Amino acid sequence: MTATVPERPVGRIRPVRPVNVLVGIDPVAVRPALDGTARAAHHAIRHAVFVAEQGLFDGSDLDAHDARDDVVHVLATHQGRPAGTVRLYPTGPGEWLGDRLAVLPEFRAAAIGGPLVRFAVETAGARDGQRMHAHVQIANERFFHRLGWTTAGEVETYVGTPHVPMTIALHSPTTEWLAGPRQPLRPR
């Protein structure tokens, strides 16, 4: 018994919508915002989240830290599109602060926050940091716990919103390229 395959009618082939499948490629890239374009995207995301969406700041969230030379402004992209940010800077010998973690609403289901936080932790560790601190909105406390952070005090109010102080021990990363060239320690 043989089966017969019906012939397809000859005619026009209907196009199929393209499928964006990135097999084996992480669609999220996290890097320091070093050039003007990346820095503008970094600040635009912060403005969209902290000023426009959450209303935490009136007009702008920029402050004196943004002008410091030792501040690391970080930009995360998803498939090449700016999606999230974080800012980090040293606060004393071996101590770093991470702040202004923001992910645009349309990317919040795309797992952007974890890579941003891990990048900040690795970068501070690569720059001889021993401990990193953050003031986290209460809704994000559990997220930070899953990333290895611990709660470091009672709820406090920052820009009119309850935040939880959190901390994590830092280690030198396996990816030394994050640190850039080592600078010799200068006596103070």
Order of alpha helices (4+ residues) and beta strands (2+ residues): beta-alpha-beta-beta-beta-alpha-beta-alpha-beta-beta-beta
